[in-house]
Amino acid sequence: MAKKKAATNGAASAPAPTTKAPAKKAPKKAAAKKPAAKPVAAKEKVAKAPAAPAISTEQIGDAAGHVWGALADQGPLTLAALKQACPVSAELVLAAVGWLAREDKLAFETFGRTMKVSVR
């Protein structure tokens, strides 16, 4: 097929400029999202520390005797000094202090940030 030549005789034959709107792009399809993985904490095995042996009331009563004796001999003591003065574990000393405090056998004095325990 033959091509037509453009007429050059002026504005009458020149085609009017056209402005086309930019073509709309098709939206991109979002990639399929995988559902979030559920925590597996329920299935994991956690190493447990061996259970501490239970403290009996007899042991606490024996420790209370040591605490009472130390306080009677040495006078008011801080908990740290009381733990060192008694030949039992720190846990038993604290349990014994609680035992004696519940029986209203101890007095507590606070000096600033320091607390001293004494017998009543």
C-alpha positions as CSV (number, residue, x, y, z in Angstrom):
1,M,0.0,0.0,0.0
2,A,1.2,3.5,-0.8
3,K,1.8,6.1,1.8
4,K,0.2,9.4,1.5
5,K,2.3,12.5,1.6
6,A,1.5,15.1,4.1
7,A,0.3,18.4,2.7
8,T,2.5,21.4,3.4
9,N,0.3,24.2,2.3
10,G,-0.4,25.6,5.8
11,A,-2.4,25.2,9.0
12,A,-5.5,24.1,7.4
13,S,-4.2,20.7,6.6
14,A,-2.1,20.2,9.6
15,P,-3.6,17.8,12.1
16,A,-4.6,19.3,15.5
17,P,-2.3,18.2,18.3
18,T,-4.0,15.7,20.5
19,T,-3.2,15.2,24.2
20,K,-4.0,11.8,25.4
21,A,-4.3,11.0,29.0
22,P,-1.6,8.6,30.2
23,A,-2.7,5.1,30.1
24,K,-3.8,3.6,33.4
25,K,-1.6,0.9,34.6
26,A,-3.2,-2.3,35.8
27,P,-2.6,-2.7,39.6
28,K,0.0,-5.3,40.4
29,K,-1.3,-8.3,42.1
30,A,-0.1,-8.6,45.6
31,A,1.9,-11.7,46.4
32,A,0.0,-14.1,48.4
33,K,1.0,-13.6,52.1
34,K,1.6,-16.6,54.2
35,P,-0.2,-16.7,57.5
36,A,2.0,-15.8,60.4
37,A,3.6,-18.7,62.1
38,K,2.1,-19.6,65.4
39,P,4.4,-19.7,68.4
40,V,5.8,-23.1,69.1
41,A,6.4,-22.4,72.8
42,A,3.8,-24.9,73.8
43,K,5.6,-27.7,72.0
44,E,9.1,-26.7,73.2
45,K,10.5,-28.6,76.1
46,V,11.9,-26.2,78.8
47,A,14.6,-27.5,81.1
48,K,13.3,-27.3,84.6
49,A,15.6,-26.8,87.6
50,P,15.4,-29.6,90.1
51,A,12.9,-29.0,92.8
52,A,14.3,-27.7,96.0
53,P,13.7,-30.1,99.0
54,A,10.7,-29.1,101.1
55,I,11.4,-27.4,104.4
56,S,9.6,-29.0,107.3
57,T,8.2,-27.1,110.3
58,E,10.6,-29.1,112.5
59,Q,13.5,-27.6,110.6
60,I,12.0,-24.1,110.9
61,G,11.4,-24.6,114.6
62,D,15.1,-25.7,115.1
63,A,16.3,-22.7,113.1
64,A,14.0,-20.4,115.2
65,G,15.9,-21.7,118.3
66,H,19.2,-20.7,116.7
67,V,17.9,-17.3,115.7
68,W,16.5,-16.7,119.2
69,G,19.9,-17.7,120.8
70,A,21.9,-15.5,118.5
71,L,19.7,-12.5,119.2
72,A,19.7,-13.2,122.9
73,D,23.5,-13.4,123.0
74,Q,24.5,-10.6,120.6
75,G,21.6,-8.2,120.8
76,P,19.9,-6.5,117.8
77,L,21.3,-7.8,114.5
78,T,20.7,-7.0,110.8
79,L,19.4,-9.9,108.7
80,A,22.8,-10.3,107.0
81,A,24.5,-10.5,110.4
82,L,21.8,-12.9,111.7
83,K,22.4,-15.2,108.7
84,Q,26.1,-15.3,109.5
85,A,25.5,-15.9,113.2
86,C,23.2,-19.0,112.7
87,P,24.6,-22.4,111.6
88,V,21.6,-23.0,109.2
89,S,20.8,-21.9,105.6
90,A,19.8,-18.4,104.8
91,E,16.3,-19.6,103.7
92,L,15.8,-21.3,107.1
93,V,16.9,-18.1,108.9
94,L,14.3,-16.1,107.1
95,A,11.6,-18.7,107.7
96,A,12.6,-18.7,111.4
97,V,12.4,-14.9,111.6
98,G,8.9,-15.1,110.0
99,W,7.9,-17.8,112.5
100,L,9.1,-15.8,115.5
101,A,7.6,-12.6,114.2
102,R,4.2,-14.3,113.8
103,E,4.4,-15.4,117.4
104,D,5.2,-11.7,118.3
105,K,8.6,-12.7,119.8
106,L,10.7,-10.2,117.7
107,A,11.0,-6.4,117.4
108,F,12.0,-4.7,114.2
109,E,13.8,-1.3,114.2
110,T,14.6,0.7,111.1
111,F,17.6,3.0,110.8
112,G,17.6,4.7,107.4
113,R,17.9,1.8,105.0
114,T,19.0,-0.7,107.7
115,M,16.7,-2.9,109.7
116,K,17.7,-4.6,112.9
117,V,15.9,-7.5,114.5
118,S,15.9,-8.0,118.3
119,V,14.0,-10.2,120.9
120,R,11.1,-8.5,122.7
